[in-house]
């Protein structure tokens, strides 16, 4: 019985023998693989719809969108899982920690942008990387937008969390 199963694996018509992973654009010198995941139309659409790769927007807007999402998202773990989580000042501590972290992240973006980074590489998932990541000015504008968006996103998260009772009273829940 085991031999019959092994024999079926050697059959060319067996679905398990179809190759689904190839070198990117069929060029083995690329050093990247084209898989059913990264080459699927759904994944390509999703990745190219993210602010970092969306065509037609400025570096500042890219940074604003990414910064807002990160500032808003990072606030929660600092406020609700931090060492002051069970105190009256948990949200304020989370806000201050988030603001500090956004400033640190902006500093790292600035350092990277001024370090003469390599040109973005076209891949099977992102065939047309944006021009804003090709210059120091583009990276610095992106970092400026990230700082403003990150600070704003953290502030919005703080205000929503601190006034949750008021928001619930207004909505009738």
MDAnalysis code that builds the backbone (N, CA, C; Angstrom):
import MDAnalysis as mda
import numpy as np

u = mda.Universe.empty(519, n_residues=173, atom_resindex=np.repeat(np.arange(173), 3), trajectory=True)
u.add_TopologyAttr("name", ["N", "CA", "C"] * 173)
u.add_TopologyAttr("resid", np.arange(1, 174))
u.add_TopologyAttr("resname", ["UNK", "UNK", "UNK", "UNK", "UNK", "UNK", "UNK", "UNK", "UNK", "UNK", "UNK", "UNK", "UNK", "UNK", "UNK", "UNK", "UNK", "UNK", "UNK", "UNK", "UNK", "UNK", "UNK", "UNK", "UNK", "UNK", "UNK", "UNK", "UNK", "UNK", "UNK", "UNK", "UNK", "UNK", "UNK", "UNK", "UNK", "UNK", "UNK", "UNK", "UNK", "UNK", "UNK", "UNK", "UNK", "UNK", "UNK", "UNK", "UNK", "UNK", "UNK", "UNK", "UNK", "UNK", "UNK", "UNK", "UNK", "UNK", "UNK", "UNK", "UNK", "UNK", "UNK", "UNK", "UNK", "UNK", "UNK", "UNK", "UNK", "UNK", "UNK", "UNK", "UNK", "UNK", "UNK", "UNK", "UNK", "UNK", "UNK", "UNK", "UNK", "UNK", "UNK", "UNK", "UNK", "UNK", "UNK", "UNK", "UNK", "UNK", "UNK", "UNK", "UNK", "UNK", "UNK", "UNK", "UNK", "UNK", "UNK", "UNK", "UNK", "UNK", "UNK", "UNK", "UNK", "UNK", "UNK", "UNK", "UNK", "UNK", "UNK", "UNK", "UNK", "UNK", "UNK", "UNK", "UNK", "UNK", "UNK", "UNK", "UNK", "UNK", "UNK", "UNK", "UNK", "UNK", "UNK", "UNK", "UNK", "UNK", "UNK", "UNK", "UNK", "UNK", "UNK", "UNK", "UNK", "UNK", "UNK", "UNK", "UNK", "UNK", "UNK", "UNK", "UNK", "UNK", "UNK", "UNK", "UNK", "UNK", "UNK", "UNK", "UNK", "UNK", "UNK", "UNK", "UNK", "UNK", "UNK", "UNK", "UNK", "UNK", "UNK", "UNK", "UNK", "UNK", "UNK", "UNK", "UNK", "UNK", "UNK", "UNK", "UNK"])
u.atoms.positions = np.array([
    [0.825, -1.193, 0.000],
    [0.000, 0.000, 0.000],
    [0.868, 1.254, 0.000],
    [1.926, 1.261, 0.820],
    [2.815, 2.419, 0.872],
    [3.528, 2.615, -0.457],
    [3.841, 1.514, -1.159],
    [4.493, 1.644, -2.447],
    [3.563, 2.264, -3.480],
    [2.273, 1.977, -3.387],
    [1.320, 2.542, -4.329],
    [1.208, 4.060, -4.137],
    [1.269, 4.512, -2.884],
    [1.200, 5.952, -2.613],
    [2.452, 6.629, -3.149],
    [3.611, 6.013, -2.925],
    [4.855, 6.589, -3.415],
    [4.886, 6.636, -4.933],
    [4.320, 5.650, -5.578],
    [4.301, 5.618, -7.038],
    [3.424, 6.747, -7.585],
    [2.336, 7.066, -6.879],
    [1.457, 8.134, -7.370],
    [2.137, 9.497, -7.270],
    [3.065, 9.673, -6.333],
    [3.785, 10.939, -6.214],
    [4.708, 11.177, -7.407],
    [5.121, 10.108, -8.061],
    [6.029, 10.235, -9.190],
    [5.287, 10.462, -10.502],
    [3.976, 10.453, -10.459],
    [3.182, 10.640, -11.665],
    [3.241, 12.104, -12.104],
    [3.503, 12.375, -13.376],
    [3.560, 13.764, -13.842],
    [2.224, 14.492, -13.725],
    [1.126, 13.753, -13.717],
    [-0.178, 14.408, -13.637],
    [-0.597, 14.704, -12.195],
    [0.187, 14.267, -11.224],
    [-0.130, 14.528, -9.817],
    [-0.006, 16.030, -9.534],
    [-1.031, 16.609, -8.920],
    [-1.062, 18.060, -8.653],
    [0.087, 18.503, -7.761],
    [0.597, 17.604, -6.937],
    [1.696, 17.973, -6.044],
    [3.011, 18.172, -6.789],
    [3.071, 17.752, -8.042],
    [4.301, 17.886, -8.818],
    [4.332, 19.133, -9.691],
    [3.290, 19.938, -9.672],
    [3.290, 21.157, -10.473],
    [4.166, 22.203, -9.806],
    [4.980, 22.828, -10.592],
    [5.819, 23.895, -10.054],
    [4.981, 25.152, -9.933],
    [5.048, 25.788, -8.765],
    [4.291, 27.011, -8.541],
    [5.191, 28.158, -8.094],
    [6.440, 27.876, -7.805],
    [7.383, 28.905, -7.385],
    [8.475, 29.008, -8.447],
    [8.665, 30.218, -8.944],
    [9.639, 30.453, -10.001],
    [10.534, 31.621, -9.611],
    [11.686, 31.735, -10.245],
    [12.465, 32.972, -10.070],
    [11.646, 34.154, -10.599],
    [11.802, 35.289, -9.958],
    [11.036, 36.465, -10.343],
    [11.266, 36.788, -11.812],
    [10.161, 36.974, -12.544],
    [10.179, 37.247, -13.979],
    [11.008, 36.213, -14.741],
    [11.083, 35.023, -14.193],
    [11.799, 33.868, -14.770],
    [13.293, 34.137, -14.957],
    [13.831, 35.053, -14.188],
    [15.251, 35.399, -14.250],
    [15.926, 34.956, -12.952],
    [16.711, 33.882, -12.979],
    [17.313, 33.387, -11.741],
    [18.331, 34.353, -11.132],
    [18.757, 35.369, -11.870],
    [19.710, 36.343, -11.332],
    [19.039, 37.376, -10.434],
    [17.706, 37.428, -10.409],
    [16.985, 38.439, -9.637],
    [17.119, 38.240, -8.132],
    [17.223, 37.013, -7.670],
    [17.353, 36.771, -6.238],
    [16.043, 36.927, -5.486],
    [14.934, 36.814, -6.172],
    [13.622, 36.904, -5.556],
    [12.759, 35.824, -6.179],
    [11.766, 35.367, -5.420],
    [10.905, 34.314, -5.937],
    [9.516, 34.847, -6.232],
    [8.925, 34.315, -7.271],
    [7.544, 34.613, -7.638],
    [6.708, 33.436, -7.169],
    [5.889, 33.665, -6.152],
    [5.084, 32.601, -5.557],
    [3.609, 32.835, -5.859],
    [2.764, 31.848, -5.581],
    [1.321, 32.075, -5.771],
    [0.783, 33.182, -4.858],
    [1.473, 33.487, -3.795],
    [1.012, 34.534, -2.889],
    [1.425, 35.911, -3.413],
    [2.729, 36.154, -3.583],
    [3.161, 37.504, -3.952],
    [2.866, 37.862, -5.402],
    [2.526, 36.908, -6.230],
    [2.219, 37.204, -7.626],
    [0.715, 37.194, -7.909],
    [-0.105, 36.954, -6.883],
    [-1.546, 36.916, -7.108],
    [-2.093, 38.325, -7.313],
    [-3.104, 38.474, -8.126],
    [-3.669, 39.805, -8.365],
    [-4.196, 40.476, -7.095],
    [-4.760, 39.704, -6.176],
    [-5.292, 40.281, -4.935],
    [-4.178, 40.886, -4.085],
    [-3.086, 40.169, -3.924],
    [-1.968, 40.678, -3.125],
    [-1.321, 41.872, -3.802],
    [-1.159, 41.807, -5.117],
    [-0.594, 42.949, -5.850],
    [-1.467, 44.188, -5.673],
    [-2.779, 44.020, -5.786],
    [-3.692, 45.152, -5.607],
    [-3.574, 45.718, -4.198],
    [-3.556, 44.840, -3.192],
    [-3.498, 45.290, -1.805],
    [-2.199, 46.051, -1.518],
    [-1.073, 45.485, -1.884],
    [0.224, 46.122, -1.615],
    [0.317, 47.459, -2.347],
    [-0.115, 47.506, -3.584],
    [-0.022, 48.742, -4.359],
    [-1.057, 49.783, -3.944],
    [-2.047, 49.413, -3.118],
    [-3.017, 50.365, -2.596],
    [-2.557, 50.974, -1.269],
    [-1.512, 50.421, -0.665],
    [-0.986, 50.994, 0.575],
    [-0.367, 52.353, 0.288],
    [-0.370, 53.267, 1.274],
    [0.142, 54.614, 1.014],
    [1.600, 54.642, 0.565],
    [2.394, 53.710, 0.990],
    [3.805, 53.730, 0.611],
    [3.998, 53.492, -0.879],
    [3.078, 52.783, -1.523],
    [3.251, 52.440, -2.933],
    [2.168, 52.997, -3.837],
    [1.143, 53.633, -3.289],
    [0.042, 54.144, -4.103],
    [0.547, 55.202, -5.070],
    [0.250, 55.048, -6.345],
    [0.717, 56.046, -7.319],
    [-0.087, 57.339, -7.218],
    [0.574, 58.444, -7.537],
    [-0.108, 59.714, -7.652],
    [-0.246, 60.526, -6.386],
    [0.413, 60.148, -5.298],
    [0.343, 60.967, -4.086],
    [1.745, 61.469, -3.746],
    [1.803, 62.561, -3.017],
    [3.087, 63.183, -2.690],
    [3.756, 62.460, -1.536],
    [5.035, 62.746, -1.331],
    [5.784, 62.163, -0.215],
    [5.183, 62.588, 1.117],
    [4.747, 63.843, 1.198],
    [4.164, 64.336, 2.446],
    [2.890, 63.577, 2.777],
    [2.045, 63.360, 1.792],
    [0.801, 62.628, 2.051],
    [1.085, 61.175, 2.401],
    [2.072, 60.569, 1.746],
    [2.460, 59.199, 2.103],
    [2.831, 59.130, 3.583],
    [3.690, 60.071, 3.992],
    [4.125, 60.102, 5.381],
    [2.978, 60.369, 6.334],
    [2.069, 61.286, 5.974],
    [0.919, 61.582, 6.826],
    [0.065, 60.344, 7.051],
    [-0.250, 59.631, 5.985],
    [-1.100, 58.451, 6.114],
    [-0.429, 57.357, 6.939],
    [0.827, 57.088, 6.660],
    [1.535, 56.047, 7.411],
    [1.705, 56.477, 8.864],
    [2.032, 57.752, 9.085],
    [2.197, 58.260, 10.443],
    [0.913, 58.217, 11.244],
    [-0.203, 58.604, 10.630],
    [-1.492, 58.571, 11.339],
    [-1.826, 57.153, 11.783],
    [-1.652, 56.206, 10.895],
    [-1.957, 54.814, 11.241],
    [-1.060, 54.320, 12.370],
    [0.231, 54.620, 12.292],
    [1.147, 54.151, 13.323],
    [0.915, 54.852, 14.655],
    [0.708, 56.161, 14.654],
    [0.449, 56.875, 15.902],
    [-0.810, 56.372, 16.576],
    [-1.845, 56.145, 15.801],
    [-3.114, 55.657, 16.337],
    [-2.968, 54.237, 16.877],
    [-2.288, 53.395, 16.139],
    [-2.154, 51.981, 16.502],
    [-1.207, 51.774, 17.683],
    [-0.137, 52.515, 17.722],
    [0.876, 52.319, 18.767],
    [0.374, 52.793, 20.135],
    [-0.569, 53.731, 20.174],
    [-1.076, 54.244, 21.442],
    [-1.653, 53.133, 22.329],
    [-2.425, 52.245, 21.739],
    [-3.113, 51.202, 22.507],
    [-2.206, 50.343, 23.363],
    [-1.182, 49.722, 22.796],
    [-0.302, 48.900, 23.639],
    [0.394, 49.690, 24.745],
    [0.793, 50.933, 24.464],
    [1.441, 51.725, 25.501],
    [0.466, 52.065, 26.624],
    [-0.764, 52.408, 26.290],
    [-1.728, 52.819, 27.306],
    [-2.328, 51.631, 28.047],
    [-2.644, 50.569, 27.344],
    [-3.384, 49.463, 27.953],
    [-2.509, 48.309, 28.446],
    [-1.258, 48.254, 28.012],
    [-0.367, 47.177, 28.449],
    [0.874, 47.685, 29.166],
    [1.009, 49.006, 29.274],
    [2.193, 49.597, 29.903],
    [2.180, 49.441, 31.419],
    [3.242, 49.855, 32.083],
    [3.345, 49.683, 33.528],
    [2.324, 50.511, 34.318],
    [1.757, 51.544, 33.730],
    [0.759, 52.362, 34.421],
    [-0.662, 52.024, 33.974],
    [-0.879, 50.824, 33.451],
    [-2.152, 50.459, 32.835],
    [-3.345, 50.515, 33.788],
    [-3.150, 50.319, 35.069],
    [-4.262, 50.296, 36.015],
    [-4.347, 51.575, 36.835],
    [-3.819, 52.665, 36.327],
    [-3.856, 53.929, 37.051],
    [-4.720, 54.931, 36.298],
    [-4.984, 56.044, 36.938],
    [-5.774, 57.095, 36.297],
    [-5.009, 57.775, 35.163],
    [-3.708, 57.679, 35.199],
    [-2.871, 58.346, 34.202],
    [-2.401, 57.406, 33.090],
    [-3.049, 56.280, 32.930],
    [-2.611, 55.303, 31.929],
    [-2.673, 55.878, 30.520],
    [-3.759, 56.573, 30.200],
    [-3.889, 57.126, 28.848],
    [-2.874, 58.224, 28.593],
    [-2.627, 59.063, 29.607],
    [-1.627, 60.119, 29.446],
    [-0.234, 59.519, 29.271],
    [0.080, 58.495, 30.057],
    [1.378, 57.822, 29.919],
    [1.501, 57.172, 28.542],
    [0.405, 56.571, 28.059],
    [0.414, 55.977, 26.718],
    [0.614, 57.022, 25.640],
    [-0.014, 58.197, 25.821],
    [0.160, 59.280, 24.849],
    [1.604, 59.757, 24.820],
    [2.178, 59.994, 25.998],
    [3.566, 60.484, 26.051],
    [4.543, 59.456, 25.486],
    [4.312, 58.190, 25.784],
    [5.182, 57.141, 25.248],
    [5.051, 57.050, 23.729],
    [3.821, 57.177, 23.234],
    [3.596, 57.116, 21.784],
    [4.237, 58.304, 21.086],
    [4.062, 59.495, 21.649],
    [4.680, 60.679, 21.047],
    [6.196, 60.537, 21.005],
    [6.775, 60.025, 22.091],
    [8.229, 59.824, 22.126],
    [8.669, 58.807, 21.077],
    [7.907, 57.746, 20.957],
    [8.265, 56.703, 19.993],
    [8.147, 57.205, 18.554],
    [7.122, 58.007, 18.279],
    [6.968, 58.577, 16.935],
    [8.142, 59.493, 16.611],
    [8.616, 60.257, 17.603],
    [9.778, 61.126, 17.380],
    [11.018, 60.272, 17.096],
    [11.177, 59.190, 17.832],
    [12.322, 58.290, 17.603],
    [12.229, 57.677, 16.205],
    [11.048, 57.220, 15.820],
    [10.884, 56.637, 14.485],
    [11.155, 57.663, 13.388],
    [10.747, 58.908, 13.618],
    [11.015, 59.957, 12.638],
    [12.520, 60.205, 12.526],
    [13.205, 60.156, 13.661],
    [14.666, 60.298, 13.635],
    [15.322, 59.194, 12.825],
    [14.824, 57.968, 12.966],
    [15.405, 56.865, 12.192],
    [15.099, 57.019, 10.702],
    [13.895, 57.515, 10.371],
    [13.595, 57.787, 8.956],
    [14.531, 58.844, 8.395],
    [14.798, 59.866, 9.186],
    [15.701, 60.935, 8.745],
    [17.117, 60.406, 8.550],
    [17.579, 59.589, 9.480],
    [18.916, 58.999, 9.342],
    [19.001, 58.131, 8.087],
    [17.976, 57.323, 7.863],
    [17.979, 56.471, 6.688],
    [17.962, 57.303, 5.405],
    [17.112, 58.308, 5.375],
    [17.016, 59.146, 4.185],
    [18.301, 59.885, 3.872],
    [19.067, 60.249, 4.899],
    [20.319, 60.976, 4.696],
    [21.528, 60.063, 4.543],
    [21.311, 58.759, 4.570],
    [22.430, 57.819, 4.449],
    [22.667, 57.368, 3.019],
    [22.074, 58.085, 2.065],
    [22.190, 57.726, 0.658],
    [21.663, 56.310, 0.426],
    [20.346, 56.098, 0.690],
    [19.783, 54.743, 0.562],
    [19.785, 54.275, -0.882],
    [19.737, 52.958, -1.076],
    [19.701, 52.432, -2.444],
    [18.377, 52.777, -3.130],
    [18.411, 52.798, -4.433],
    [17.202, 53.063, -5.207],
    [16.199, 51.927, -4.978],
    [14.907, 52.257, -4.936],
    [13.915, 51.189, -4.792],
    [13.968, 50.245, -5.990],
    [13.756, 48.987, -5.728],
    [13.851, 47.963, -6.763],
    [12.450, 47.525, -7.165],
    [12.207, 47.442, -8.448],
    [10.935, 46.920, -8.934],
    [10.887, 45.420, -8.675],
    [9.768, 44.971, -8.137],
    [9.574, 43.552, -7.871],
    [8.297, 43.093, -8.539],
    [8.023, 41.813, -8.436],
    [6.809, 41.274, -9.041],
    [5.581, 41.844, -8.341],
    [5.686, 42.157, -7.051],
    [4.552, 42.708, -6.312],
    [4.417, 44.206, -6.526],
    [5.532, 44.932, -6.550],
    [5.526, 46.387, -6.757],
    [6.381, 46.685, -7.990],
    [5.785, 46.597, -9.182],
    [6.582, 46.799, -10.393],
    [7.002, 48.253, -10.627],
    [6.300, 49.213, -10.024],
    [6.617, 50.631, -10.211],
    [6.751, 51.327, -8.866],
    [7.903, 51.214, -8.195],
    [8.046, 51.892, -6.909],
    [7.998, 53.412, -7.098],
    [7.481, 54.138, -6.099],
    [7.331, 55.589, -6.260],
    [8.672, 56.303, -6.341],
    [8.668, 57.419, -7.065],
    [9.879, 58.224, -7.222],
    [10.289, 58.915, -5.928],
    [9.354, 59.084, -4.988],
    [9.670, 59.820, -3.760],
    [10.691, 59.093, -2.891],
    [10.886, 57.808, -3.099],
    [11.880, 57.071, -2.320],
    [13.228, 57.000, -3.031],
    [13.420, 57.829, -4.048],
    [14.675, 57.818, -4.796],
    [15.611, 58.953, -4.413],
    [15.119, 59.924, -3.615],
    [15.952, 61.079, -3.263],
    [15.932, 61.321, -1.760],
    [16.957, 62.035, -1.278],
    [16.992, 62.417, 0.134],
    [15.833, 63.346, 0.467],
    [15.517, 64.254, -0.452],
    [14.428, 65.189, -0.215],
    [13.097, 64.453, -0.081],
    [12.900, 63.439, -0.913],
    [11.678, 62.640, -0.824],
    [11.565, 61.932, 0.517],
    [12.684, 61.366, 0.989],
    [12.681, 60.691, 2.280],
    [12.455, 61.685, 3.417],
    [13.047, 62.865, 3.333],
    [12.862, 63.857, 4.393],
    [11.432, 64.389, 4.412],
    [10.840, 64.577, 3.245],
    [9.444, 65.001, 3.195],
    [8.535, 63.900, 3.748],
    [8.846, 62.670, 3.403],
    [8.099, 61.525, 3.939],
    [8.215, 61.495, 5.465],
    [9.422, 61.704, 5.989],
    [9.624, 61.712, 7.436],
    [8.883, 62.848, 8.115],
    [8.844, 64.018, 7.489],
    [8.100, 65.148, 8.059],
    [6.613, 64.826, 8.137],
    [6.091, 64.252, 7.073],
    [4.691, 63.843, 7.080],
    [4.424, 62.770, 8.116],
    [5.372, 61.846, 8.273],
    [5.219, 60.791, 9.272],
    [5.148, 61.390, 10.676],
    [5.990, 62.382, 10.959],
    [5.981, 63.005, 12.280],
    [4.640, 63.687, 12.553],
    [4.174, 64.489, 11.622],
    [2.904, 65.198, 11.817],
    [1.744, 64.199, 11.939],
    [1.709, 63.221, 11.046],
    [0.646, 62.222, 11.098],
    [0.708, 61.366, 12.348],
    [1.911, 60.971, 12.758],
    [2.055, 60.147, 13.954],
    [1.617, 60.873, 15.214],
    [2.006, 62.135, 15.333],
    [1.587, 62.917, 16.497],
    [0.072, 63.104, 16.492],
    [-0.490, 63.396, 15.328],
    [-1.937, 63.562, 15.215],
    [-2.699, 62.277, 15.495],
    [-2.218, 61.158, 14.957],
    [-2.878, 59.872, 15.197],
    [-2.864, 59.489, 16.664],
    [-1.748, 59.742, 17.341],
    [-1.662, 59.443, 18.769],
    [-2.616, 60.331, 19.561],
    [-2.695, 61.598, 19.204],
    [-3.584, 62.526, 19.896],
    [-5.049, 62.133, 19.705],
    [-5.426, 61.731, 18.502],
    [-6.800, 61.282, 18.258],
    [-7.109, 60.039, 19.088],
    [-6.197, 59.080, 19.128],
    [-6.412, 57.872, 19.921],
    [-6.553, 58.213, 21.400],
    [-5.727, 59.139, 21.878],
    [-5.811, 59.566, 23.280],
    [-7.160, 60.213, 23.571],
    [-7.595, 61.123, 22.704],
    [-8.861, 61.816, 22.923],
    [-10.040, 60.846, 22.872],
    [-10.025, 59.915, 21.948],
    [-11.104, 58.931, 21.878],
    [-11.130, 58.039, 23.113],
    [-9.975, 57.578, 23.544],
    [-9.908, 56.687, 24.687],
    [-10.259, 57.406, 25.983],
    [-9.801, 58.618, 26.135],
    [-10.057, 59.376, 27.367],
    [-11.513, 59.826, 27.470],
    [-12.183, 59.991, 26.360],
    [-13.573, 60.463, 26.364],
    [-14.547, 59.381, 25.926],
    [-14.204, 58.125, 26.182],
    [-15.039, 57.014, 25.753],
    [-16.422, 57.068, 26.389],
    [-16.498, 57.445, 27.677],
    [-17.799, 57.554, 28.353],
    [-18.691, 58.589, 27.699],
    [-18.126, 59.728, 27.354],
    [-18.890, 60.782, 26.685],
    [-19.368, 60.328, 25.302],
    [-18.517, 59.652, 24.579],
    [-18.876, 59.163, 23.240],
    [-20.004, 58.130, 23.347],
    [-19.924, 57.249, 24.336],
    [-20.975, 56.263, 24.521],
    [-22.289, 56.924, 24.920],
    [-22.230, 57.963, 25.740],
    [-23.452, 58.671, 26.134],
    [-24.089, 59.373, 24.939],
    [-23.276, 59.912, 24.050],
    [-23.808, 60.593, 22.874],
    [-24.444, 59.640, 21.884],
    [-23.906, 58.448, 21.777],
    [-24.438, 57.462, 20.828],
    [-25.565, 56.637, 21.423],
    [-25.796, 56.738, 22.745],
    [-26.893, 56.020, 23.380],
    [-26.576, 54.590, 23.731],
    [-25.310, 54.212, 23.729],
    [-24.933, 52.830, 24.100],
    [-24.599, 52.733, 25.551],
])
